[in-house]
């Protein structure tokens, strides 16, 4: 799931009174279509509902506060009040208050593979549809600095992957389409799968990147081997800068 960050906020409340609220990282799927247009699909993972929801659904929620964006980092956050439904952080707080701090932290350390891939995946993903022309694909990959892109249908469901290597192997023919050179989708990761599961699958199959999907099977992120290496480095006590792939890199 996206990062869950607790804060306090004073909005029209009595002096000294603050309401707890959270920030959720916004995931953005951009899809290039055959007519040259690009569609954008923004989501967040909602812990109370235990599912991915569209950002416009959150706007109608009673807990919704607002949105904030960092243009330089090309990232966004959705702010909402703490819900009555227990979030992962609330559950942790209850365990600690129940006097189980030592046992829980020991268990957490022993089960480092409990981290879901949605915590370390790329949040902004460039996708293409299979009817996009090869010249348009080449421009998309080169201009964006992408090594490849998931191929999706009109609903955002992954149907394959295409890369610069595919373009070099087959050539950029004027009448060629993505469907002519793409590799059909064999594997995807669910956003709740663990980093341990993902690394095992990628190592066994020799895959460097995999699309991450929500419960409806729609692309909400992309996980690369670099994302996993960064996570491992942090887990072993090293201080390393966040990978560019956390924001936008295929």
MDAnalysis code that builds the backbone (N, CA, C; Angstrom):
import MDAnalysis as mda
import numpy as np

u = mda.Universe.empty(750, n_residues=250, atom_resindex=np.repeat(np.arange(250), 3), trajectory=True)
u.add_TopologyAttr("name", ["N", "CA", "C"] * 250)
u.add_TopologyAttr("resid", np.arange(1, 251))
u.add_TopologyAttr("resname", ["UNK", "UNK", "UNK", "UNK", "UNK", "UNK", "UNK", "UNK", "UNK", "UNK", "UNK", "UNK", "UNK", "UNK", "UNK", "UNK", "UNK", "UNK", "UNK", "UNK", "UNK", "UNK", "UNK", "UNK", "UNK", "UNK", "UNK", "UNK", "UNK", "UNK", "UNK", "UNK", "UNK", "UNK", "UNK", "UNK", "UNK", "UNK", "UNK", "UNK", "UNK", "UNK", "UNK", "UNK", "UNK", "UNK", "UNK", "UNK", "UNK", "UNK", "UNK", "UNK", "UNK", "UNK", "UNK", "UNK", "UNK", "UNK", "UNK", "UNK", "UNK", "UNK", "UNK", "UNK", "UNK", "UNK", "UNK", "UNK", "UNK", "UNK", "UNK", "UNK", "UNK", "UNK", "UNK", "UNK", "UNK", "UNK", "UNK", "UNK", "UNK", "UNK", "UNK", "UNK", "UNK", "UNK", "UNK", "UNK", "UNK", "UNK", "UNK", "UNK", "UNK", "UNK", "UNK", "UNK", "UNK", "UNK", "UNK", "UNK", "UNK", "UNK", "UNK", "UNK", "UNK", "UNK", "UNK", "UNK", "UNK", "UNK", "UNK", "UNK", "UNK", "UNK", "UNK", "UNK", "UNK", "UNK", "UNK", "UNK", "UNK", "UNK", "UNK", "UNK", "UNK", "UNK", "UNK", "UNK", "UNK", "UNK", "UNK", "UNK", "UNK", "UNK", "UNK", "UNK", "UNK", "UNK", "UNK", "UNK", "UNK", "UNK", "UNK", "UNK", "UNK", "UNK", "UNK", "UNK", "UNK", "UNK", "UNK", "UNK", "UNK", "UNK", "UNK", "UNK", "UNK", "UNK", "UNK", "UNK", "UNK", "UNK", "UNK", "UNK", "UNK", "UNK", "UNK", "UNK", "UNK", "UNK", "UNK", "UNK", "UNK", "UNK", "UNK", "UNK", "UNK", "UNK", "UNK", "UNK", "UNK", "UNK", "UNK", "UNK", "UNK", "UNK", "UNK", "UNK", "UNK", "UNK", "UNK", "UNK", "UNK", "UNK", "UNK", "UNK", "UNK", "UNK", "UNK", "UNK", "UNK", "UNK", "UNK", "UNK", "UNK", "UNK", "UNK", "UNK", "UNK", "UNK", "UNK", "UNK", "UNK", "UNK", "UNK", "UNK", "UNK", "UNK", "UNK", "UNK", "UNK", "UNK", "UNK", "UNK", "UNK", "UNK", "UNK", "UNK", "UNK", "UNK", "UNK", "UNK", "UNK", "UNK", "UNK", "UNK", "UNK", "UNK", "UNK", "UNK", "UNK", "UNK", "UNK", "UNK", "UNK", "UNK", "UNK", "UNK", "UNK", "UNK"])
u.atoms.positions = np.array([
    [0.844, -1.194, 0.000],
    [0.000, 0.000, 0.000],
    [0.871, 1.232, 0.000],
    [0.310, 2.401, -0.263],
    [1.076, 3.632, -0.256],
    [1.507, 3.984, 1.143],
    [2.463, 4.892, 1.239],
    [2.966, 5.275, 2.552],
    [1.856, 5.871, 3.401],
    [1.817, 5.468, 4.668],
    [0.814, 5.958, 5.611],
    [1.536, 6.815, 6.629],
    [1.326, 8.137, 6.579],
    [2.097, 9.069, 7.389],
    [1.181, 9.835, 8.319],
    [1.303, 9.666, 9.648],
    [0.421, 10.366, 10.577],
    [0.860, 11.800, 10.809],
    [-0.097, 12.705, 10.956],
    [0.166, 14.108, 11.257],
    [-0.967, 14.614, 12.137],
    [-0.824, 15.865, 12.579],
    [-1.947, 16.511, 13.250],
    [-2.245, 17.789, 12.509],
    [-3.505, 18.169, 12.482],
    [-3.932, 19.316, 11.702],
    [-4.976, 20.098, 12.468],
    [-4.844, 21.421, 12.493],
    [-5.835, 22.271, 13.149],
    [-6.612, 23.027, 12.080],
    [-7.872, 22.681, 11.892],
    [-8.717, 23.321, 10.894],
    [-10.020, 23.760, 11.541],
    [-10.129, 25.027, 11.896],
    [-11.359, 25.531, 12.470],
    [-11.729, 24.841, 13.770],
    [-10.734, 24.422, 14.546],
    [-10.982, 23.709, 15.782],
    [-10.589, 24.589, 16.960],
    [-11.028, 24.249, 18.182],
    [-10.677, 25.039, 19.356],
    [-9.173, 25.183, 19.500],
    [-8.752, 26.308, 20.088],
    [-7.329, 26.571, 20.268],
    [-6.655, 25.400, 20.975],
    [-5.550, 24.949, 20.408],
    [-4.803, 23.859, 21.014],
    [-5.332, 22.493, 20.637],
    [-6.448, 22.438, 19.903],
    [-7.022, 21.155, 19.515],
    [-6.555, 20.792, 18.121],
    [-6.118, 19.579, 17.937],
    [-5.623, 19.137, 16.641],
    [-6.241, 17.793, 16.278],
    [-6.597, 17.656, 15.007],
    [-7.189, 16.409, 14.528],
    [-6.125, 15.583, 13.823],
    [-5.995, 14.294, 14.146],
    [-5.015, 13.447, 13.467],
    [-5.432, 13.215, 12.018],
    [-4.460, 13.250, 11.113],
    [-4.766, 12.966, 9.711],
    [-3.599, 12.208, 9.079],
    [-3.855, 11.669, 7.897],
    [-2.857, 10.866, 7.208],
    [-2.597, 11.397, 5.809],
    [-1.435, 11.039, 5.272],
    [-1.086, 11.357, 3.895],
    [-0.892, 10.042, 3.142],
    [-1.513, 9.940, 1.986],
    [-1.376, 8.752, 1.159],
    [-0.750, 9.145, -0.177],
    [0.264, 8.397, -0.604],
    [0.928, 8.688, -1.872],
    [0.004, 8.350, -3.039],
    [-0.093, 9.264, -3.984],
    [-0.941, 9.070, -5.157],
    [-0.155, 8.324, -6.233],
    [-0.764, 7.254, -6.765],
    [-0.153, 6.501, -7.856],
    [-0.801, 6.947, -9.169],
    [-0.011, 7.153, -10.209],
    [-0.537, 7.648, -11.486],
    [-0.153, 6.703, -12.624],
    [-1.172, 6.238, -13.361],
    [-0.936, 5.429, -14.560],
    [-1.266, 6.274, -15.783],
    [-0.265, 6.538, -16.618],
    [-0.488, 7.276, -17.857],
    [-0.415, 6.301, -19.020],
    [-1.398, 6.381, -19.925],
    [-1.467, 5.437, -21.037],
    [-1.498, 6.168, -22.372],
    [-0.517, 5.838, -23.232],
    [-0.462, 6.386, -24.583],
    [-1.316, 5.516, -25.493],
    [-2.217, 6.133, -26.269],
    [-3.092, 5.391, -27.180],
    [-2.716, 5.663, -28.632],
    [-3.346, 4.910, -29.544],
    [-2.977, 4.970, -30.957],
    [-3.177, 6.342, -31.582],
    [-4.148, 7.113, -31.099],
    [-4.402, 8.431, -31.688],
    [-3.469, 9.513, -31.151],
    [-2.502, 9.093, -30.318],
    [-1.525, 10.037, -29.788],
    [-1.924, 10.706, -28.492],
    [-3.132, 10.438, -28.021],
    [-3.581, 11.041, -26.763],
    [-3.092, 10.219, -25.577],
    [-3.019, 10.862, -24.429],
    [-2.580, 10.199, -23.202],
    [-3.642, 10.363, -22.127],
    [-4.039, 9.248, -21.539],
    [-5.019, 9.294, -20.451],
    [-4.302, 9.092, -19.125],
    [-4.851, 9.671, -18.063],
    [-4.246, 9.573, -16.737],
    [-5.244, 8.979, -15.750],
    [-4.770, 8.049, -14.910],
    [-5.625, 7.356, -13.949],
    [-4.931, 7.398, -12.590],
    [-5.488, 8.138, -11.635],
    [-4.848, 8.338, -10.328],
    [-5.571, 7.564, -9.237],
    [-4.804, 6.862, -8.405],
    [-5.379, 6.057, -7.329],
    [-4.572, 6.194, -6.048],
    [-5.164, 5.773, -4.939],
    [-4.471, 5.608, -3.663],
    [-4.966, 4.308, -3.050],
    [-4.187, 3.760, -2.132],
    [-4.633, 2.581, -1.397],
    [-5.283, 3.054, -0.107],
    [-6.543, 2.649, 0.115],
    [-7.303, 3.074, 1.291],
    [-7.304, 1.959, 2.336],
    [-6.549, 2.091, 3.440],
    [-6.517, 1.061, 4.474],
    [-7.882, 0.726, 5.074],
    [-8.744, 1.716, 5.397],
    [-10.053, 1.369, 5.959],
    [-10.872, 0.466, 5.044],
    [-10.788, 0.704, 3.722],
    [-11.533, -0.120, 2.775],
    [-10.730, -1.329, 2.318],
    [-9.425, -1.313, 2.619],
    [-8.521, -2.401, 2.249],
    [-8.539, -2.652, 0.743],
    [-8.535, -1.579, -0.040],
    [-8.514, -1.706, -1.494],
    [-8.032, -0.400, -2.118],
    [-7.673, -0.474, -3.388],
    [-7.290, 0.712, -4.139],
    [-8.534, 1.440, -4.615],
    [-8.540, 2.759, -4.485],
    [-9.680, 3.565, -4.931],
    [-9.169, 4.716, -5.785],
    [-10.026, 5.208, -6.685],
    [-9.669, 6.361, -7.501],
    [-9.672, 7.611, -6.627],
    [-8.815, 8.550, -6.967],
    [-8.704, 9.775, -6.180],
    [-10.026, 10.532, -6.152],
    [-10.769, 10.520, -7.268],
    [-12.034, 11.262, -7.275],
    [-13.080, 10.643, -6.353],
    [-12.922, 9.354, -6.010],
    [-13.806, 8.740, -5.019],
    [-13.508, 9.305, -3.635],
    [-12.228, 9.547, -3.367],
    [-11.815, 10.060, -2.059],
    [-12.366, 11.462, -1.809],
    [-12.508, 12.246, -2.868],
    [-12.985, 13.619, -2.723],
    [-14.370, 13.658, -2.088],
    [-15.169, 12.612, -2.298],
    [-16.522, 12.565, -1.766],
    [-16.586, 11.946, -0.369],
    [-15.443, 11.494, 0.145],
    [-15.405, 10.853, 1.468],
    [-15.427, 11.907, 2.577],
    [-16.077, 11.591, 3.689],
    [-16.178, 12.532, 4.807],
    [-14.820, 12.807, 5.444],
    [-13.886, 11.868, 5.337],
    [-12.559, 12.042, 5.934],
    [-11.606, 12.848, 5.044],
    [-12.016, 13.146, 3.820],
    [-11.141, 13.822, 2.855],
    [-10.822, 15.255, 3.288],
    [-9.529, 15.640, 3.178],
    [-9.089, 17.003, 3.483],
    [-8.686, 17.736, 2.209],
    [-7.778, 17.159, 1.442],
    [-7.330, 17.827, 0.232],
    [-6.149, 17.117, -0.406],
    [-5.590, 17.740, -1.444],
    [-4.470, 17.187, -2.191],
    [-3.305, 18.170, -2.174],
    [-2.095, 17.652, -2.288],
    [-0.912, 18.501, -2.423],
    [0.006, 17.867, -3.454],
    [0.756, 18.715, -4.188],
    [1.600, 18.212, -5.259],
    [2.987, 18.833, -5.198],
    [3.977, 18.044, -5.599],
    [5.356, 18.504, -5.714],
    [5.714, 18.400, -7.193],
    [5.712, 19.539, -7.895],
    [5.947, 19.525, -9.336],
    [7.347, 19.030, -9.684],
    [8.320, 19.378, -8.859],
    [9.692, 18.969, -9.147],
    [9.845, 17.459, -9.056],
    [9.238, 16.855, -8.027],
    [9.328, 15.411, -7.837],
    [8.260, 14.660, -8.623],
    [7.326, 15.401, -9.225],
    [6.214, 14.807, -9.971],
    [5.458, 13.812, -9.101],
    [5.166, 14.244, -7.882],
    [4.479, 13.370, -6.938],
    [3.331, 14.116, -6.279],
    [2.391, 13.360, -5.722],
    [1.251, 13.964, -5.050],
    [0.859, 13.201, -3.806],
    [0.212, 13.895, -2.880],
    [-0.269, 13.283, -1.645],
    [-1.746, 13.611, -1.464],
    [-2.493, 12.647, -0.954],
    [-3.885, 12.866, -0.587],
    [-3.964, 12.892, 0.929],
    [-4.613, 13.915, 1.490],
    [-4.701, 14.081, 2.934],
    [-6.118, 13.755, 3.399],
    [-6.230, 12.963, 4.462],
    [-7.557, 12.666, 5.007],
    [-7.465, 12.484, 6.520],
    [-8.600, 12.733, 7.198],
    [-8.653, 12.558, 8.636],
    [-8.562, 11.085, 8.991],
    [-8.118, 10.830, 10.203],
    [-8.041, 9.461, 10.700],
    [-9.447, 8.878, 10.779],
    [-9.643, 7.730, 10.144],
    [-10.955, 7.082, 10.131],
    [-11.154, 6.262, 11.394],
    [-12.429, 5.985, 11.712],
    [-12.738, 5.119, 12.850],
    [-12.279, 3.696, 12.585],
    [-12.200, 3.332, 11.296],
    [-11.740, 1.989, 10.958],
    [-10.249, 1.890, 11.253],
    [-9.772, 0.782, 11.815],
    [-8.364, 0.649, 12.171],
    [-7.462, 0.600, 10.949],
    [-6.404, 1.411, 10.965],
    [-5.395, 1.382, 9.917],
    [-4.229, 0.544, 10.439],
    [-3.280, 0.169, 9.552],
    [-2.129, -0.591, 10.023],
    [-1.389, 0.106, 11.160],
    [-1.257, 1.436, 11.092],
    [-0.539, 2.153, 12.143],
    [-1.331, 2.141, 13.452],
    [-2.659, 2.230, 13.355],
    [-3.486, 2.163, 14.555],
    [-3.367, 0.787, 15.210],
    [-3.345, -0.249, 14.382],
    [-3.212, -1.602, 14.909],
    [-1.881, -1.762, 15.630],
    [-0.825, -1.173, 15.045],
    [0.489, -1.212, 15.680],
    [0.450, -0.499, 17.022],
    [-0.195, 0.676, 17.058],
    [-0.285, 1.432, 18.297],
    [-0.984, 0.623, 19.390],
    [-2.039, -0.078, 19.012],
    [-2.777, -0.866, 19.999],
    [-1.927, -2.008, 20.554],
    [-1.120, -2.599, 19.679],
    [-0.250, -3.676, 20.137],
    [0.782, -3.151, 21.132],
    [1.336, -1.981, 20.815],
    [2.336, -1.403, 21.702],
    [1.718, -1.006, 23.038],
    [0.493, -0.456, 22.997],
    [-0.189, -0.058, 24.220],
    [-0.574, -1.269, 25.061],
    [-0.730, -2.399, 24.408],
    [-1.109, -3.620, 25.124],
    [0.099, -4.289, 25.777],
    [1.253, -3.637, 25.716],
    [2.433, -4.182, 26.379],
    [3.139, -5.256, 25.582],
    [2.906, -5.296, 24.271],
    [3.503, -6.335, 23.452],
    [4.628, -5.780, 22.582],
    [5.172, -4.634, 22.980],
    [6.191, -3.967, 22.164],
    [7.366, -4.878, 21.838],
    [7.963, -5.472, 22.863],
    [9.168, -6.265, 22.650],
    [8.908, -7.450, 21.731],
    [7.814, -8.183, 22.023],
    [7.510, -9.351, 21.211],
    [7.137, -8.986, 19.787],
    [6.404, -7.894, 19.635],
    [5.966, -7.494, 18.300],
    [7.140, -7.035, 17.446],
    [8.027, -6.219, 18.029],
    [9.169, -5.732, 17.275],
    [10.104, -6.874, 16.886],
    [10.232, -7.867, 17.777],
    [11.060, -9.026, 17.457],
    [10.464, -9.788, 16.276],
    [9.148, -9.944, 16.312],
    [8.461, -10.648, 15.230],
    [8.563, -9.869, 13.929],
    [8.462, -8.535, 14.033],
    [8.556, -7.699, 12.841],
    [9.937, -7.819, 12.214],
    [10.977, -7.858, 13.063],
    [12.346, -7.992, 12.576],
    [12.542, -9.338, 11.887],
    [11.965, -10.395, 12.455],
    [12.115, -11.734, 11.901],
    [11.339, -11.904, 10.603],
    [10.318, -11.078, 10.418],
    [9.486, -11.211, 9.221],
    [9.582, -9.956, 8.352],
    [10.799, -9.650, 7.954],
    [11.015, -8.468, 7.118],
    [10.317, -8.592, 5.770],
    [9.975, -9.821, 5.411],
    [9.318, -10.022, 4.117],
    [7.834, -9.688, 4.163],
    [7.372, -9.085, 5.272],
    [5.961, -8.697, 5.351],
    [5.699, -7.395, 4.599],
    [6.748, -6.757, 4.105],
    [6.579, -5.492, 3.384],
    [5.915, -5.721, 2.032],
    [4.768, -5.073, 1.753],
    [4.109, -5.241, 0.453],
    [4.852, -4.479, -0.636],
    [4.789, -4.979, -1.855],
    [5.514, -4.336, -2.952],
    [5.012, -2.922, -3.215],
    [3.789, -2.624, -2.816],
    [3.253, -1.277, -3.038],
    [4.001, -0.218, -2.243],
    [4.769, -0.635, -1.222],
    [5.544, 0.313, -0.425],
    [6.818, 0.752, -1.131],
    [7.287, -0.023, -2.121],
    [8.569, 0.296, -2.759],
    [8.465, 0.428, -4.274],
    [7.308, 0.192, -4.847],
    [7.149, 0.206, -6.305],
    [7.176, 1.627, -6.872],
    [7.331, 1.736, -8.197],
    [7.205, 3.013, -8.892],
    [5.763, 3.468, -8.802],
    [5.552, 4.728, -8.470],
    [4.197, 5.246, -8.310],
    [3.629, 5.784, -9.617],
    [4.484, 6.319, -10.477],
    [4.048, 6.874, -11.758],
    [4.510, 5.955, -12.878],
    [3.580, 5.395, -13.614],
    [3.905, 4.393, -14.628],
    [3.406, 4.816, -16.004],
    [4.293, 4.768, -16.982],
    [3.911, 5.044, -18.368],
    [3.507, 3.741, -19.037],
    [2.278, 3.657, -19.514],
    [1.780, 2.475, -20.216],
    [1.460, 2.843, -21.657],
    [1.294, 1.829, -22.506],
    [0.870, 2.039, -23.890],
    [-0.174, 0.987, -24.232],
    [-1.003, 1.273, -25.231],
    [-1.950, 0.275, -25.719],
    [-1.310, -0.454, -26.896],
    [-1.811, -1.640, -27.214],
    [-1.160, -2.475, -28.217],
    [-1.297, -1.957, -29.646],
    [-2.198, -0.985, -29.876],
    [-2.366, -0.452, -31.226],
    [-1.548, 0.814, -31.478],
    [-0.694, 1.195, -30.533],
    [0.195, 2.353, -30.716],
    [1.239, 2.012, -31.780],
    [1.542, 2.961, -32.657],
    [2.533, 2.719, -33.712],
    [3.935, 2.626, -33.121],
    [4.821, 1.928, -33.817],
    [6.192, 1.779, -33.323],
    [6.949, 3.105, -33.300],
    [6.772, 4.002, -34.290],
    [7.428, 5.312, -34.181],
    [6.972, 6.083, -32.943],
    [5.658, 5.998, -32.632],
    [5.145, 6.690, -31.443],
    [5.699, 6.054, -30.173],
    [5.831, 4.734, -30.175],
    [6.403, 4.031, -29.024],
    [7.854, 4.449, -28.818],
    [8.616, 4.495, -29.911],
    [10.025, 4.883, -29.812],
    [10.164, 6.281, -29.224],
    [9.325, 7.200, -29.680],
    [9.370, 8.569, -29.158],
    [9.018, 8.599, -27.680],
    [8.008, 7.822, -27.291],
    [7.574, 7.770, -25.894],
    [8.693, 7.268, -24.987],
    [9.357, 6.178, -25.393],
    [10.411, 5.596, -24.562],
    [11.641, 6.496, -24.510],
    [12.025, 7.043, -25.655],
    [13.222, 7.885, -25.699],
    [13.011, 9.215, -24.986],
    [11.892, 9.867, -25.250],
    [11.621, 11.169, -24.629],
    [11.449, 11.053, -23.119],
    [10.851, 9.953, -22.673],
    [10.616, 9.776, -21.244],
    [11.767, 9.124, -20.509],
    [12.764, 8.615, -21.255],
    [13.889, 7.942, -20.622],
    [13.519, 6.584, -20.061],
    [12.517, 5.929, -20.670],
    [12.056, 4.626, -20.195],
    [12.760, 3.499, -20.949],
    [13.033, 2.411, -20.262],
    [13.617, 1.242, -20.916],
    [12.532, 0.314, -21.436],
    [11.304, 0.504, -20.963],
    [10.191, -0.325, -21.399],
    [8.901, 0.189, -20.803],
    [7.788, -0.451, -21.180],
    [6.485, -0.016, -20.670],
    [5.501, -1.180, -20.674],
    [4.610, -1.229, -19.682],
    [3.541, -2.227, -19.702],
    [2.573, -1.903, -20.841],
    [2.041, -2.934, -21.460],
    [1.018, -2.758, -22.490],
    [-0.321, -3.091, -21.842],
    [-1.284, -2.183, -21.937],
    [-2.571, -2.374, -21.269],
    [-3.718, -2.241, -22.267],
    [-4.895, -2.769, -21.857],
    [-6.087, -2.574, -22.676],
    [-6.750, -1.260, -22.269],
    [-7.933, -1.011, -22.797],
    [-8.600, 0.250, -22.519],
    [-8.987, 0.459, -21.079],
    [-9.018, -0.615, -20.287],
    [-9.394, -0.519, -18.878],
    [-8.196, -0.459, -17.946],
    [-6.984, -0.559, -18.507],
    [-5.791, -0.524, -17.669],
    [-5.311, -1.889, -17.222],
    [-5.884, -2.961, -17.797],
    [-5.450, -4.321, -17.469],
    [-4.230, -4.678, -18.311],
    [-3.145, -5.178, -17.703],
    [-1.936, -5.496, -18.464],
    [-2.138, -6.688, -19.398],
    [-1.668, -6.539, -20.629],
    [-1.754, -7.626, -21.609],
    [-0.373, -8.004, -22.131],
    [0.645, -7.219, -21.800],
    [1.986, -7.520, -22.254],
    [2.978, -6.464, -21.810],
    [4.213, -6.608, -22.265],
    [5.266, -5.629, -21.983],
    [6.046, -5.392, -23.270],
    [6.602, -4.201, -23.410],
    [7.406, -3.883, -24.581],
    [8.602, -3.061, -24.121],
    [9.743, -3.235, -24.785],
    [10.967, -2.572, -24.333],
    [11.765, -2.012, -25.505],
    [12.809, -1.249, -25.163],
    [13.710, -0.737, -26.190],
    [14.377, -1.892, -26.927],
    [14.660, -2.968, -26.203],
    [15.275, -4.139, -26.821],
    [14.385, -4.705, -27.916],
    [13.079, -4.730, -27.673],
    [12.138, -5.209, -28.691],
    [12.209, -4.334, -29.938],
    [12.314, -3.016, -29.734],
    [12.409, -2.096, -30.868],
    [13.694, -2.324, -31.662],
    [14.807, -2.530, -30.955],
    [16.079, -2.767, -31.628],
    [16.064, -4.090, -32.382],
    [15.419, -5.084, -31.790],
    [15.382, -6.412, -32.399],
    [14.521, -6.438, -33.663],
    [13.373, -5.773, -33.627],
    [12.427, -5.834, -34.744],
    [12.503, -4.633, -35.682],
    [13.075, -3.527, -35.207],
    [13.142, -2.336, -36.040],
    [11.886, -1.489, -35.932],
    [12.045, -0.190, -36.175],
    [10.913, 0.737, -36.080],
    [10.324, 0.936, -37.476],
    [9.387, 0.072, -37.842],
    [8.731, 0.178, -39.144],
    [7.546, 1.139, -39.055],
    [7.306, 1.947, -40.087],
    [6.241, 2.954, -40.045],
    [4.856, 2.385, -39.776],
    [4.582, 1.183, -40.326],
    [3.252, 0.604, -40.170],
    [3.179, -0.422, -39.039],
    [4.274, -0.590, -38.307],
    [4.286, -1.559, -37.212],
    [3.530, -1.056, -35.992],
    [3.018, -2.006, -35.198],
    [2.276, -1.682, -33.987],
    [2.912, -2.381, -32.789],
    [2.593, -1.874, -31.610],
    [3.136, -2.457, -30.382],
    [2.814, -3.942, -30.306],
    [1.608, -4.343, -30.724],
    [1.197, -5.745, -30.652],
    [2.126, -6.660, -31.458],
    [2.825, -6.080, -32.466],
    [3.693, -6.881, -33.323],
    [4.998, -7.274, -32.647],
    [5.422, -6.525, -31.654],
    [6.734, -6.788, -31.048],
    [6.678, -7.044, -29.547],
    [5.528, -6.822, -28.918],
    [5.442, -6.956, -27.459],
    [5.518, -8.418, -27.027],
    [5.843, -8.613, -25.763],
    [5.817, -9.937, -25.151],
    [4.534, -10.050, -24.349],
    [3.773, -11.120, -24.583],
    [2.510, -11.301, -23.864],
    [2.752, -11.383, -22.367],
    [1.798, -10.886, -21.592],
    [1.949, -10.849, -20.142],
    [1.886, -12.251, -19.543],
    [2.930, -12.620, -18.824],
    [2.976, -13.923, -18.155],
    [2.847, -13.787, -16.646],
    [3.407, -12.698, -16.097],
    [3.405, -12.525, -14.652],
    [3.047, -11.086, -14.279],
    [2.335, -10.949, -13.191],
    [2.083, -9.647, -12.570],
    [2.194, -9.835, -11.064],
    [2.276, -8.741, -10.348],
    [2.307, -8.779, -8.888],
    [1.090, -8.047, -8.353],
    [0.466, -8.611, -7.320],
    [-0.618, -7.895, -6.648],
    [0.013, -6.930, -5.658],
    [-0.606, -5.784, -5.463],
    [-0.019, -4.759, -4.599],
    [0.190, -5.222, -3.160],
    [-0.506, -6.281, -2.735],
    [-0.352, -6.788, -1.373],
    [0.708, -7.882, -1.258],
    [1.257, -8.354, -2.388],
    [2.299, -9.376, -2.322],
    [3.559, -8.797, -1.684],
    [4.323, -9.659, -1.035],
    [5.492, -9.182, -0.306],
    [6.712, -9.025, -1.207],
    [7.663, -8.254, -0.717],
    [8.920, -8.064, -1.428],
    [9.630, -9.404, -1.587],
    [9.512, -10.260, -0.579],
    [10.131, -11.577, -0.635],
    [9.554, -12.401, -1.781],
    [8.230, -12.410, -1.915],
    [7.581, -13.135, -3.012],
    [8.032, -12.596, -4.359],
    [8.055, -11.274, -4.465],
    [8.406, -10.633, -5.730],
    [9.842, -10.939, -6.144],
    [10.776, -10.829, -5.199],
    [12.180, -11.065, -5.531],
    [12.417, -12.516, -5.927],
    [11.717, -13.444, -5.273],
    [11.858, -14.861, -5.611],
    [11.365, -15.126, -7.033],
    [10.209, -14.561, -7.377],
    [9.648, -14.747, -8.716],
    [10.544, -14.128, -9.781],
    [11.009, -12.905, -9.537],
    [11.836, -12.212, -10.522],
    [13.174, -12.915, -10.723],
    [13.767, -13.428, -9.632],
    [15.041, -14.133, -9.737],
    [14.873, -15.459, -10.477],
    [13.816, -16.183, -10.158],
    [13.585, -17.500, -10.772],
    [13.296, -17.377, -12.265],
    [12.505, -16.365, -12.637],
    [12.105, -16.199, -14.035],
    [13.049, -15.297, -14.826],
    [14.021, -14.671, -14.150],
    [14.950, -13.788, -14.838],
    [14.295, -12.518, -15.345],
    [13.361, -11.972, -14.552],
    [12.610, -10.775, -14.930],
    [13.138, -9.573, -14.150],
    [13.338, -8.447, -14.835],
    [13.887, -7.256, -14.182],
    [12.818, -6.284, -13.697],
    [11.604, -6.393, -14.244],
    [10.519, -5.496, -13.822],
    [9.185, -6.183, -14.043],
    [8.228, -5.855, -13.166],
    [6.895, -6.448, -13.257],
    [5.830, -5.397, -12.952],
    [4.719, -5.414, -13.689],
    [3.606, -4.522, -13.365],
    [2.973, -4.942, -12.044],
    [2.523, -3.971, -11.269],
    [1.811, -4.234, -10.015],
    [0.350, -3.857, -10.235],
    [-0.565, -4.768, -9.863],
    [-1.991, -4.541, -10.110],
    [-2.772, -4.507, -8.802],
    [-3.970, -3.904, -8.868],
    [-4.845, -3.872, -7.698],
    [-5.784, -5.070, -7.731],
    [-6.774, -5.088, -6.835],
    [-7.688, -6.224, -6.744],
    [-8.503, -6.416, -8.015],
    [-8.680, -5.342, -8.788],
    [-9.444, -5.426, -10.036],
    [-8.565, -5.801, -11.226],
    [-7.270, -5.998, -10.975],
    [-6.360, -6.371, -12.050],
    [-5.871, -5.217, -12.894],
    [-6.006, -3.976, -12.409],
    [-5.565, -2.792, -13.135],
    [-4.171, -2.379, -12.661],
    [-3.355, -1.885, -13.583],
    [-1.991, -1.467, -13.243],
    [-2.013, -0.244, -12.333],
    [-1.324, -0.352, -11.189],
    [-1.216, 0.774, -10.253],
    [0.240, 1.109, -9.942],
    [1.173, 0.331, -10.487],
    [2.577, 0.585, -10.216],
    [3.473, -0.345, -11.008],
    [4.768, -0.197, -10.813],
    [5.756, -1.035, -11.491],
    [6.890, -1.309, -10.513],
    [7.282, -2.570, -10.401],
    [8.374, -2.945, -9.498],
    [9.572, -3.386, -10.319],
    [10.741, -2.816, -10.015],
    [11.970, -3.179, -10.716],
    [12.970, -3.782, -9.738],
    [13.988, -4.418, -10.288],
    [15.036, -4.995, -9.444],
    [15.758, -3.896, -8.666],
    [15.838, -2.687, -9.236],
    [16.467, -1.562, -8.534],
    [15.675, -1.191, -7.283],
    [14.351, -1.246, -7.367],
    [13.518, -0.950, -6.198],
    [13.818, -1.929, -5.064],
    [13.975, -3.200, -5.413],
    [14.252, -4.227, -4.404],
    [15.641, -4.044, -3.809],
    [16.629, -3.722, -4.643],
    [17.982, -3.496, -4.141],
    [18.021, -2.313, -3.180],
    [17.286, -1.260, -3.504],
    [17.223, -0.095, -2.625],
    [16.618, -0.482, -1.286],
    [15.557, -1.269, -1.306],
    [14.899, -1.711, -0.076],
    [15.847, -2.559, 0.775],
    [16.584, -3.470, 0.129],
    [17.529, -4.323, 0.851],
    [18.643, -3.491, 1.479],
    [19.124, -2.488, 0.744],
    [20.186, -1.629, 1.273],
    [19.719, -0.908, 2.530],
    [18.490, -0.403, 2.505],
    [17.948, 0.298, 3.673],
    [17.753, -0.654, 4.844],
    [17.310, -1.875, 4.562],
    [17.067, -2.852, 5.616],
    [18.353, -3.264, 6.319],
    [19.481, -3.178, 5.608],
    [20.757, -3.566, 6.207],
    [21.488, -2.384, 6.825],
    [20.789, -1.256, 6.980],
    [21.348, -0.123, 7.697],
    [22.082, 0.895, 6.859],
    [22.042, 0.763, 5.540],
    [22.725, 1.722, 4.675],
    [21.821, 2.910, 4.368],
    [22.440, 4.070, 4.200],
    [21.699, 5.267, 3.820],
    [21.923, 5.523, 2.340],
    [20.873, 5.358, 1.560],
    [20.971, 5.549, 0.115],
    [19.822, 6.438, -0.346],
    [20.035, 7.239, -1.391],
    [18.955, 8.106, -1.888],
    [17.834, 7.281, -2.483],
    [16.618, 7.807, -2.415],
    [15.472, 7.111, -2.988],
    [15.667, 6.970, -4.487],
    [15.384, 5.787, -5.040],
    [15.556, 5.603, -6.482],
    [14.591, 6.454, -7.271],
    [15.006, 6.891, -8.445],
    [14.117, 7.672, -9.302],
    [12.869, 6.874, -9.641],
    [13.006, 5.543, -9.663],
    [11.877, 4.695, -10.029],
    [10.734, 4.818, -9.043],
    [11.009, 5.348, -7.824],
    [9.932, 5.520, -6.849],
    [8.929, 6.539, -7.354],
    [9.387, 7.452, -8.196],
    [8.502, 8.488, -8.706],
    [8.091, 8.219, -10.148],
    [9.054, 8.090, -11.026],
    [8.683, 7.907, -12.430],
    [9.856, 7.371, -13.228],
    [9.872, 6.062, -13.412],
    [10.909, 5.457, -14.247],
    [10.481, 4.034, -14.558],
    [10.376, 3.686, -15.835],
    [9.968, 2.336, -16.240],
    [11.189, 1.511, -16.583],
])
